[in-house]
Amino acid sequence: MDWATQRILVTNDDGIHAEGLKALEAIARELCDDVWVVAPETEQSGAGHSLTMNHPLRMRQIDERHFAVDGTPTDCVLVAILEIIKDRRPTLLLSGINRGMNVAEDVTYSGTIAAAMEGTLLEIPSIALSMQVTNHDMPDWNLPKHYAPDIIRKLLKAGWPDGDLININFPSHDVKGVKVCPQGRRKIGEKLLKREDPKKRPYFWIGGPCDEPYDDHPGADYMQMRSGFITITPLCMDMTDYRALELIREHFEV
């Protein structure tokens, strides 16, 4: 690959001021010089693959190649590609680095993954990057900065099918190696916390998921990352279950 001809779009869901975004921009600049950053004005964690459709979006230009959008990660990708850098589409989209892992069912909620999904739908090779955070410790962003450039180069050299995106997760410390593995499952068990404000009116916090994996997925992303491995998981935008498709079809198409 001729990196001199590449253009990279960097985005995230933690917001334009996130340390993980700065780390990812540094990683992108190790790969090429033409790097653009378009990220949400405020944190959009858990936004999933949502679009802003009921009010106009506003964009704030910070400098020549840094922009903030008052919308979701998906909004940011669309505004970037259809407006900010419409003169030449990016050849790679990098989303993250998320402050917290995005493994197992996390991928259905994650704005970090969603930005890579939107890039994939726009036929741009897209990679989502996230990092495990334990006990509310400050992430060591030097860890992904050390490993990510080489991983990204190898991924682009190997290639992956159109319609797929790549999900990378980094353990919080003590990297044992890299594992290419499937998406796992875990017992989500979301917690709903009910409290009262000073006027005795109820309000709610949705708590974090439980970290209890399914035993039948020992080699999947969740367990591998917890064991100290960087995980690489290809995700497919085609969500069809082809086995179920044939099973159900037998009952309808005679």
N, C-alpha and C positions, 0 to 999 in steps of 0.2 A: 504494500500500500504506500502511495506517495502522500505522506502526511502534509507536504507543502500545499497540496490542493484541497485539503479537508477544511470543513467548517463545523464546529461543535456548538450545540445549544445546551446550556446548563440550566436546570430548573430544580424545584424541590416542593415540599409541602410545609416545611417548617418556617418559611418566610424569608424575605430578602436579607434579613440581618443574621440569619442562622450561621453558626460556626461551621456546621457541616457543609453548607453551601460554599463557604470560602475554601474549605478543604477540597471540595470537588472541583472548583474552578482551578485551583492549583494543580490538581491532577490533570485536568483538561489541557492546561497550558504546557504540561510536560509532553503532550502528544502533538499539539499544533499551536500556531499563533493566532488563528482566527477563531476566537472563543467569544460567545455572546451569553449573557446571563439575563434571564427573564424569569422572575419568581414572584410569588404572592406578596402583597404588601404586608399581610399579617399571617400568622400561623393558620394552616388549613389541614392539620392532622385529622385523619378520619373522614376526609371529604369524599373519598372514593372517586369514581369516575363521573363526577357531577359537573354540570354546566350551569353557568349563570344565565338565566333566560328571562327573568322578571324585572331586571333593572339594568341600565347601561353600565358597561365596564369603563373604568378610567385607568389610564396608564400614566405613570410618573417616570420621566427619564432622569436617571441619577448622573450618568455620564455617557460617553459615547457608546459604550457597549453594555451598560447595566440599566435594567428597567424593572420597575415594580408595577404589578397589576393588582387592582383591588378585587380579585376573584379567586377561583380555584386553580389548582395545578393544571387541570385540563384547559381552563380559560387561558392560562399563561402560554401554553404550547400553541394554541390557536392564534392568539394575538401575535406571538413571536413569528410564526411561520407565515401567516397570512398578511401581516402588516410590517413588523419591525425589520425582518430580514427577508422580505418577499423578493428582493432582487436576486438572491441565491439561497436556495433551501439548504439547511444543514445536512451534512453527510452522516452525522451521528448525534443522538440525543442522550445526555446523561442526566439522571434524576436522583437527587439526594444531596449529600449523604444523610439519610434519615437518622435522627437521634432516637434510636430504638430499632430493634429487629423487625423485619417484615417477612415472616416465615409462616408456613401452614395457612390457616384461614385469615391471617393478617392481610393477605394479598387482596381480599375482597373489600376491605375497608380503606386500604392505604392510598393516600393521595400521591405518595411517591411512586407507587406502582402505576397509578392511573395516568400520570404524566407520560410514563413510558408506553402505556397502552395507546394514548392518543398519538404519540409519535409513530408507533407501529401502524395505526390505522392510516396515517398520512404517508406510509411507505418509507419511513426513516428508521434505520437500525437504531434501536433504543435499549438502554441498559438502566435499570434501577439499582441503586446501591444504598444499603442500610447497615447500621452498626449496633450491636447489642450494647445495652447500658444496664449495669447492675448496681443495685443499692443506691441509686441516684448519684453515682459517681460521675465526675466530669469525663466525657469520652476522650481517649487518647487519639486525636485525629491523625497523628503521625503514623498510626498503624495502617489505616487504609491508604494514606498517601504513599507509604512504602510499597504496598503490594498491588494497588489497583492499576497503575500504569501498565505493568507487565501483563496482568490478567486481561485488561482491555485489548492490548495488542494481540494477544493470543486468540481471544474470542473473535476479533475481526478477521484474523488470518484464517481461522477455522470456518467462520461463517455460520449462519443459522437460517432456517427457512423463513420466507416471507410470511407475515402473519404471526410470528413469534417475537417475544421480547425476552430479555435476560434479566433474572433477578439474582443479585449478589448480596450476601450477608456476611459481615465480618464479626468474629467474636470480640469480646471486650479486651482480651489480652491473651498472651501465650499461644500464638498461632502454631498449630501442629502441621498444617498443610492445607491443600485445597481439595474439596470433594465436589464432583459434579453429581447431583442427586435430585430425586423427585421432590415435589411439594409434599409436606407432611400433613398430619392431622393432630389436633390436640383438643382437649375438653375445654371449650371456651369459658363457659360458666360466668358470663358477664354479671357484675354485681351492680344493683341499683341502690344507691344510698339516699335515703330520705331525711331531710333536715328542715329546720324552720328558720326563717329570717327574723329580725327583731320585732316584726309586726305579727309574728305567729303564722305567717303564710308558708305553706310547704314549698320546698324546691328539691331538686334531685341532681345527684351526680352519678353518671355512669362510670362504674369502677373498671379497673383493668381486668384482663382475662387471667384465668388460672393457668399455671404452667404445668399441666398434667398431660403428657403425650399419650397417644394410643400405642399400645405395645406391638401392634402389627405393622408399624412403620419405623423400625429401628434405624434404617439407613436413609431416612428422609431428612430434609433440610433442618428441621427443628432440633432433632437429636444430634446431628452432625455438628451443627454450630455450637450447641451446648457442650459438645466434647472438645471444642477448641479448633474446629476446622472452618475455613472460609468456604461458604457454600455457593455453588453456581447452579441455578435452576432455570431451564427454559420454560416459559409459560406461553400457552397457545391462546390466541384471541378467539379461535373457534371452540366454543364451549360445548359443542355437541358430544354427547355420550353415544358413540357409534354402536356399542354393544347393546345398549338399551334401545337404540333406534330400531335395530333389527328385531329385537324381542317384541316390542310394541307393534311394529309394522305388521307382524303376523296376524294380529287380532283385528286389523282394520283393512288391510289390502289383501283381498282374497283373489 
